[in-house]
Amino acid sequence: MRSLLLTFLLLSFIRPGIGQTPVYLDPNASVDVRVNDLISKMSLKEKVSQMQYAAPAIGHLQIPAYNWSNEGLHGVAFNGLATSFPQAIGLAAMWDTALMYQLASVISEEGRAKYNIAVSKGQRGNHQGLTFWSPNINIFRDPRWGRGQETYGEDPYLTGQLAIQFIKGMQGDDPRYYKVIATAKHFAVHSGPEPERHKFSTDVSEYDLRETYLAAFKASVVDGKVASLMCAYNSLRGKACCSNDPLLNNILRNEWGFRGYVVSDCGAISDIFRGHKEASGPAEASAQAVKAGTDLNCGATYSYLTKAVRKGLVTEASIDTAVKRLFTARIRLGMFDPPAMVPYSQLGAADLDTKENHEMAIKAANASIVLLKNDKNILPLKKDINTIAVIGPNANDAEILLGNYNGIPSHTVTPLEGIRKAVSPKTTVLYEKGCDVTTPHTEMESAAIEAAKKADVVIMCVGLSPRLEGEEMNVKVDGFSGGDRTSLDLPAAQGDLIKKVAATGKPIVLVLVNGSAVSINWENENIPAIIESWYGGQAAGTAIADVLFGDHNPSGRLPITFYKSVSQLPDFRDYNMKGRTYRYFTGEVLYPFGYGLSYTSFAFSNIKVDGIVKQDQASKLKVEVKNIGTKEGEEVVELYVKGKGPNANDAIKSLRGFEKISLKPGETKTLEFTISAATLTFYKEGSGYTLDKGEHTLLVGTSSADKDLKEVKVIVE
């Protein structure tokens, strides 16, 4: 199959009637020389045509058509069969950079395989290309945002570290060719409200901009070497992000040294004149965007660029700059070279839906599950329980488990299926839905209560749904609005069902299936065991059963804060970070950022710092971690830097390091964290990034909660 595919690709590269190979098709020439040669042969109309995401073929230049739109948030999306990993928020809950790299490598291999197959069939359509508009690294500043499930949570450092590995896994490590191209989005200061995103303007302090909203993008560019960014729908400080010159030129290109291309969010160029009213029409909006640094339009508004050039609104030299960036990407993807030279050209159907990929999906889903509560060690359950009742609207709904921006796996294991496969043949598993996600049903409810009465233990699978929380949705249900949420509570139908089942007196394990935090205050007080499983992808049910019955010791940690109520939060439209996330929130939370339990216990000791820190000199923080329990398990060691606190308009604490380690019972490991100038440098209004001399407090522990952290001092000279 692979040799046949390679032949197809080779034939697609060869063009009859070519005498001498043009410079731009010469793989021995430098990329810059090739790109310049190609641009010199293109008319203005042809150049403009290539700046739209559905770029047409240019026959006389042997340029095939190319559609730039593809998605790979947690698996190749919208293109048929693909391995489906946990939704991005679940991937963040793994707190595992190595595993993030591994699964991103799987996504990119499947993406490249699908591209090779499509090209061999002469197909070059939407979602068949090599340019993936992932990851979404916006900060999940408020749990009401429906797209927060697509992110890596509320912390810029965690988000940045995970993004770096996702990008590297996607783009590959070949020095010459990208496996695929990753796209960090949405640049910048973008996180709802969804219904207002085409006209909404954010105005944040320089401190919040730098410390929260830009930090993960900077990491993606500087450390991740991401090849593409997507500019956001909203305006920043009264200037649309896709025509925001300070953002795209001064910060992104000049300050961070970005050399890739920028693509607009879909329809964002037309928003410049339609939503934001910052241009008189499409030609003006297009000119503003190109001059600011947006090279590619997801949409058709850039078709007006020829008119814009004629009117003197933008120069052809600016058009050339954008087109050069785009063809630099295409050449580095190997699109104009013989397939035999491109190391990824042999990937094909045999690389899709493999046993190894299925195992990776299980591994990721296991790693993403967070144990929130386990009173009296009710978990893990025994597999030979006489009767188990599985109840809840999310217990047997495969679609919910895939989240959004998903592909279609060959099989999705629901919690019900996973439980049935895990238990003893002698165990009876009863199932009742109990209610719909938002709607009560008397008969369903009665049947669920009767099932609970017959059971020795009840497993309730409740939560939310990607049909309710997500991107700009036409949803009008209590607690939800336009894709966002107006309440953090579980839908009332589910909350009522939980209480009625609990009234039977049977022990309950609550399994949450959702993409964002929920305020389960009553449940936390009254249900003995609770796990957070997110939208766990194709292996969700297998992983849930693994945790419930002890085949996997849970190691996930929360990448977001679980608040007690929406009333604890500032107005959703306020992008000021004061009062938001563990870094600035001063109230009492339900579950803190970084929190997660295990079936074993760990002890930290001998925490010490060796040496002082200077601008060019780092020190080491060492901590011993011992498994003092009876089961092998993984612990996430979290390192924070203590700030001056909200009264000084500073963070209370900020994550600056983490490592996930595995320990057998009785085993001790010593971890080392490098404490460099970068660890202790923060942005100050009026001063820029500053390293303060003197004593700094480091915090080491198992969550962001003060009670879970130990202090140690370090000196900066």
N, C-alpha and C positions, 0 to 999 in steps of 0.2 A: 504493500500500500504506500509506504513512504517513498520508494523509488519511483512509483507511478506519479505520486504527487509532485516530486521534484521535477519530473519530466514536464508535467503540465506547467509548473512555474517557470521553467526554462523557456518553454515555448511562448509563454506570455511575455517574456522579456525580449525575445528576439523579434525584430521588425524587418520584414523583407524590404529590399530596395534601398538599404542603407549602404552607402559606399564607405566613407570614412566615419569612424565613430566620433560624434560630437564630444567636445571636452566635458560637457555636463554628464555624459554617460560613461566617462572614463573613470573606473574605480581607482585608478592609480593617481589621479589628480586629487588635490586637497579639496575638502568640502567647500571652502570659501571660493576657490577658483571655479569649481563646478557650478555653484549657485550663481555666481556673477555672470558666468557664460550663459546660463539658462535665462536669466532675467534680461540679458541684453538682446535676446531673440524674441521677446514677448512684446506684444502691443499693450497699450494701456487697458484696453477692454479685456484682454486675456489675463492681465495681472489682476484686475478687479474681480474677474470670475473666480480666481483661485483664493480670494479672501472671504468667500462665503462657504459655509460648512459643507454644502453639497457641491463640491468643486467639479465642474465638467471636464471631460477629456479635451486635450488639445492635440489633435491628430498629427499635425505637421511637426510637432515637437516630441511626439511619442510619449506624451504625458497621459497616463490613464486617468479616468475619473476617480475621485476619492471623496468619500464621505467621512468627515472628521468626527462625527458623533458616535461615541460608544461609552458604555458604563461598566464599571467593575467594582462597585462599592464593597461587596462581600461575595463576589463571584461574578462571572461574566453575565451581564443582564440583557434582557430583551432579545435574545438571539438563540432561543431554543435550549437544548440540553446543556446543562452546566452544573458544576458542583456548587452547592449553596452553603456557604459558611454562615455563622451567626451574623446577625445585623451588626453594623459598625459599633454600636454602643456595647454590644456583647463582646466584640473583639477587644474593645478598650478594657472591659472588665477582666480580661485575662492578665493584664499587667505583665505582658510577656513579649519583649521585643524580638527575641529569637523566633518564637512561634509566629509572630506577625510577619516576619520576613519569609518564613517557610510557606505560609498559606498565600501570601501575595505572589510568590513564585509559582504556585499552582494556578492562581487566577491568570497570570500573564502567559503561562504555557498553554492553558486552554484558549485564551484569547488569540494567541499567535496561531494555534492550530486551526481555529475557526476561520481566521483570516486566510490562511494557506488554502484551506478547502474551498472557501468562497472564490478566491482568485482563480483556482484551478477550474472552476465552473463559469468563469467570466462574470462573477457577481461582485459588485463593489458598492453595495447599498448601505443604508442606515444600519448602525450597530454591527457592521462587518469589518470595521477598520482596526487600526492599531493604536489609536489615540483615545485613551480612556479618561473620562471626566470624573476621576476619583483620585485621591480621597477628599471627602468633605471634612475640612478641619476647622470649621467655624466653632466658636466656643459656645457650649450649651449653657448659656448664662442663666436661663430661666426654664424650668421644667415644663412650662406651658407651650413651648415651641414644638410644633408637630414634627419638624424635621430634625429635632435633636437626636432622634434614634439613628440618624445617619452619621453622627459625629463620634468623636472619641471622648466626649464628656466635657466637664466644666473647667478642667485645669489646662492652662497653656503648655506647661512643661510636659505632662503626660501626653497630651495631644501631639506635641512636637516630636517627642521621642518615638511614638508609635508611627507617626506619619513618615519619619525618616526611613524606618525599616520597611513600611509598606511601599514607599516609592522605590527604594533600592530593589526590593523583591520584584516589583513590576518591571522596572526598566532594565534589570539584569546587570551583569558585571562585565560584559564584553567591552573592551576599550574602544571599539570602533562602531558597533551597532547597538541600538536599543532593541531589547526584546519587544517591549511596547513602550508607549509614553504615558506617564502618569500626569494628572492635572490636579493641582491643589486648588480647592475652591471653598467658599466664594469670597473673593478678595474685594472688600473686607468690611468688618463690622456688620455682619449679617446674621440675624437670628430671630426673624419675625417682627411683627405679626405677619403671617402668610397673606391674608387678604389685602394688605397694604404695601406689599414689597415692591410693586412697580412704581410707587410714588413716594415711598417713605424716605425721610432724611434723618440720619443719625448725627448727633453732635456730641462728641465725647472729649474729655480732657486728653492732653497729650500723654499723661501718665497712663490712663486706662487704655488708650490706643496702643501704646508700646508694650505695657506690661501684660495686657490681656488679649487684645484683638489681633495684634500683628505677630506676637511671639512665635506661634507655631508656623506661620508662613515664613518667617525669617529662618527658622530651623529647617524647613523644607527646602528653601532655596540654598542656603549657605552650606548646610550639612547633608541634606538629602539630594542636592543637585537635581531637583525636579526640573523637567524640561518644559513644563507648561503650567500656567495659572489661568483660572477662570475669574473674570471680574463679576462683581455682584450686581443684582438689580437695583439695590437701594442707592441713595445718595449719601455721601459722607461730607458733612459740613457744607451742605448746600451744593455739592457738585457730584453728579452721577458717577458711580465708581468706574464705569467703563469709559468715561471721558475725564477722569480725575488725574490731572497732570502731576500734582504733588505725590499722589499715591503710586501711579504706574511708572513715572519717570524718576522723580527725585528719590523715593524710598526704594522701590523695587529694583530699578536698573542701576541707578547711580550709587545708592548707599549699599545695597546688598549684592550688586554685581550680577544680577540675573541676565542670562543671555538667551533664554528660550523665547517662546511666543506666548501671547496672551489671547485667550478666546473669550468672547462675551458669553454671559448666560443667555439662554435662548429667548430672543425678543428684547434683550436689554438695550440694544442700540435704538430701537424704536421707542423704548421707554424714555429716552433722553428728551424727545420732543413731545411725546404723548402723555407720559406720566409725570415727569419732572418739570416739563415746560422750560427746559434749559436751551432749546434750539427751536428755530422757526419751522423746521421740516426735516425730512430724511437726509437731504444732501448736507445740511448744516450739522446735523447730529453725527453723521458718518465722518465728516471732516474732523469734528472735535474729537471723536473717539480715536481716529487714526493718529492724529497729532499727539494725543495723550499717551498712546502706546498700545492700543488694542488692535491686534493684527488680524484677527479672524472673527467673523460675525456668525454666530449661530442664529440664522435668520436670513432675510433677503435684503435688508436695508442697505447693505454695502453696495448693492447694484447701482446706487445713486452716486458712487464715488467718481465715476467718469464725469458726471455733471458737476460734481464738487470741484474737480480739477479744472474743468473748463471755466468755472466761475471764479477761480482763484482762491477757493476756500481751503485747499490743501494742495501741496506740490506733488508732482509725480515722484520726486525723490523720496517723499514720505511713504508713498505707495510701495516703492522699491524696497525700502527698509523692511516693511511688513512682509512682503512676499518673500524676501530673502530668508527671513526667520522661518517662514512656513516650509520652504523647500529645503532648508537646512535640516529640519526635522524629518522630512520625508526621505531625504538621502541617508540620514543616520538610521532610519528604520530599514534601510536596505531596499527600498522600492525601485531604485534605478540601477541596481547591481545584479550580476548573475546570481541566481539563488544558491549556487554551490559555494559562493563566498560568504553568505549570510548564515551564521551558525544556527538560526532558528527555523530555517526553511523546511526542514524535514519533519517538523511537528505536524501531526495530522489526526485523523479520527482515532487512532490507537492511543492517543494521549488525552482523550476525553473520557470522563466518567469512569476512571480507573479504580481498581481496588485501593491503590495507595491514596488516591484523592478522597475516597470514601472514608478511609481511616483518618486522614487529616481533618475531615469535617467532624468526625466524632471527637478527635483530640481537641479541636478548637471549641466545640460545644461544651465538652467537659470542663475545659479551662475557664470558660466564661461564666459558669454558674456560681452564684454567690449564696452562701448559707447565711441567712439573716438571723435566724433564731433556732435554738435546739434545746429546749428545756428538758431536763432529766434525761438527756441523750436519747430521746425518742427515735432519732435517726442515728445510724441507718436501720431500716426495717429488716426483719427477717423475711427470707424469700418463701418460707413455708407457712405464712399466715393462712388461716383457714379461709377467710373471706375479706376481700378488699373492695370498697366502693370507690370508683373513680367518678367524680362529679365535676361539672363545670363547662361553660361554653367554649373554653379553649383546650379541652381535653382531647378532642378528636377532630380538630379543624386544621388540616395540613396547610391551607393557604395562609392562615395567620402566622404560622411559624417562619415564613419566608420574608417577612418584613416588606420593605419596598425596594425599588431598584434591584430586583432579583431576577435570576435565571430560573429555569425549570429543571430541577433534578430528576433523575430517573425514578427515584422513590423518596418520599418524605415520611419519616417515622414520627407519628404523633405520640404524645405522652401516653395515651391509652395503649397504643400498639407496643410501645417500649416497655410498659409495665407488664403487659400480658406475656411478652417474650421473656421477661426477667424472672418471673415468679415460678415457684414449683408447679409441676403438673397437677398437684393436689389442691392448689389454691384456686378458689372461685373469685373471678374478677367481675363485679357488677359495674355497669356503666349507665349513667343518666346525665343528660345535658343540664338539666335543672333550670336553665333560662338561656335566653340569647345574651349577647354581650351587653346590650343596653335595655333589653325588653323582658319583663317578667312574663311567665306563662304558668298559670295555676296548675295545670295538669303536669307539666314538666317538673315543677317544684315539688308537688306531692310525690311523684315517682322518685325523685332524688332523696327525699326525706325517708321514704320507705326503704330504699336501698341502703342508706346510712344505718338505719336501725338493724339491718341484717348483717352489717359488716363488723369486723374486729377493728379495722382502721379505715379512715376515709382520706383519700387524696383528692383535694379540690384544686382544679386548674382554672384559675381566673385571671383577669387582667384587662388589657386593652386590645386594640386591633389596628393594623395598618390601614384598615378601611375607615378609621376614625381619626387617627393622628398621622399626619404626613404633609405632602406638598400641595398647598393651595387647593384644598378640597371643598367640594360643595356639600358640606356636612352641617346640618342644623339639628343637633341632638343635645339634650341637657348635658352640660359639662364639656362640650366641644363646639368649636366655631371655626369654620373655614380651613380645617386641618390642624389648628391649634387647640389647646385645652383651656377651659375657663375654670376648671376645678382640678385638684390633684387627687380627689377621692376616686375610688372605684365606682363605676356606674352603680346607681342605687339598686338596680335589680340584682346585681351580684352581691353587694353588701348585705342585702336582706336575705339572700339565699344562704350566705355563709353563717349568719346568725341563727337561722332556723335549723340548719344542719348541726351547728354547734350545740343547739338546745337538746339534741338527742343524747348528749353526753359521751358520744364516741370520740376517741382521739382523732385529731385532724392534722394532716400535713398540708399546708397551703403552698401551691406552686404558682408563682406569678409569671405570666407570659405577657410582656409589654415592652414598649420602647423607651419609656421614660419613668421618672419616679412617681410613686403613688403614696398617698397619705393613708396608710393602713393602721391607724391608731388603735381602733378597737381590736383588730386582728392581732396586733402586736401584744396587746394586753391579755387576749383570751385564747389564742391559738398556740399550741406548744411548739410547732416547728414551721418555719417559713423559708422557702428558697426563691431566689430571683433567677429566672432562666432566660429572660429577654425574648427576642424572636430568634430562636436558636438554630434556624436553618434546617437543612435536610436531616440532620442527625439529632435534632432537638429531643425527640422522645427517647432515643437510646441513651443520650447523656443524662436526661432527667432520671431515668430508671437506674443508671449507673450510680448516681449520687444517692437516690432514695434507698437503694439496697446495698450500698457500701462497696460496689465495685470500683468506685472512684471517690477519693477523698477530696471534697470541694476546696478549691484554692482561689476562686475568683474574688475580686475586691471591687467595691463600688467606685465607678469613675464619676459619679454625681452624688450630690447630697439628696437624701430623702427628707423633705421637710414635713412638719406636722400638718400644715395647712397652707393654702394659697394666701391666706391673710398675713402670713409672715413675710411675704415678698413685696418689693416695690412694684409700681405700675409696670406692666409688661412692656410698654413702649419706651420706658426710661432705660437707656443704655448705660447710665452711670453704674459702675460696679459696686458702689456702696450698698451694703446690705445683701449682696448676692454671693453665692458659692461659699465654700468653707473659708476662703481667703478674706472675706469681708463680712460674713454673717455672724452676728453676736448672739442670736437667740438659741433656744434649745431645739435640736433636730431629732428626727426619728431615728435615722441611721446616718452616720457621718461619712463623708468622702473617704475612700481608702479602706472602708470597713468590710470585713468578711470573716466568718468563723470557719473552723476546721473540725474534723473528727479526732484530731490530736491537739496537743498543747505545745507551745514554744516559749522558751525563756531567753531573754536578752541579758548579756552581762559584759563586763570589761569594755565598756564604751570609752574610747579615748581618741584624742587627736594628737598626731605626731607632727611637730613642726609648726611654723607660722606661715601665713599667706602673704605674698607680695604680688605685685602686678605680673611678675614673670616667674613666680615661684609658688608651687602648690604644696599642700600638706595632705596627710592621709587620715581619714577617720576609720577606725577599726571597731568592729562589734562582733562579739561571739553570740551565735544563735544555736540553741540546743533544743532538740525535740524531746520534751519531757513526758510525752504521752505514750500510748501503746500502739499507735498506727503510724505507718509511713505517711508523710504528707509534705505539702509545699507551703512555704511561708513567703510572703512578700514583705521585704524590709524596706521601709519608707523613710526617706531623709527629707526633712523640711528645714528651712531657714526662718527663724523667728523675725517678724517685722515689728515696726513700732505701733501698729494697730490703727484701727479706723479713726481714732481721735486725732491722729497725726496724718490722716489721709493716706495711710499705708496699709499694706496687707497685714493681717494678724500672723499669718505664716504662709510660706510658699514652698511647694514641692520642688526639690532640686536634685533628687536622685531616688532610684528604686531598683531592687533586684529580687527576682524570684528564685528561690532555692528549694531543693528537695532534700529532706532529711529522714533517715530511718530512726526508729525509736532508740533513744539514747545517744544518737549521733550529734556531734557539735561541729559547726563550721564557722570559720572566721571570715567575715566580709570586709572588704576595703572599699571605701568611697574616696575618690579624689576630690579634695576641696581646693578649687582653683579660684582665681580672681573672678572668672565667669560665674561660679557658684554663688558668689556674694555680691555681684554687681546688679544694681536695680536702677530703673529710670527715675529721675527726679525732675519735676517741673522746673524749667529754667536752667538746669545743669546738665541734662542729658544722662547717659548711662554713667553711673558713679560707683566707685568702690570706696566705701567709707573705711577709714583707718580706725583701729581700736578693737574692742571686743565684740564678737558676734556670737549669737546663740544658735546652735544646731539642735535639732530635735529628731530623734530616731525612734521608730516604733512601728505599730501595726495598723494605725489609721490616723486621720487628721485630728481626732479628738485628743484633748490635752491629757486625759487619763491614760491614753494608750501610748504616750510619748515620754522619752527620757531626754534630759538636757545635757549638752556638753558644750564647752566654750572653745572658740578659736580666735586667735589674734591676727589682725591684719596690720602690717607695717608698711 
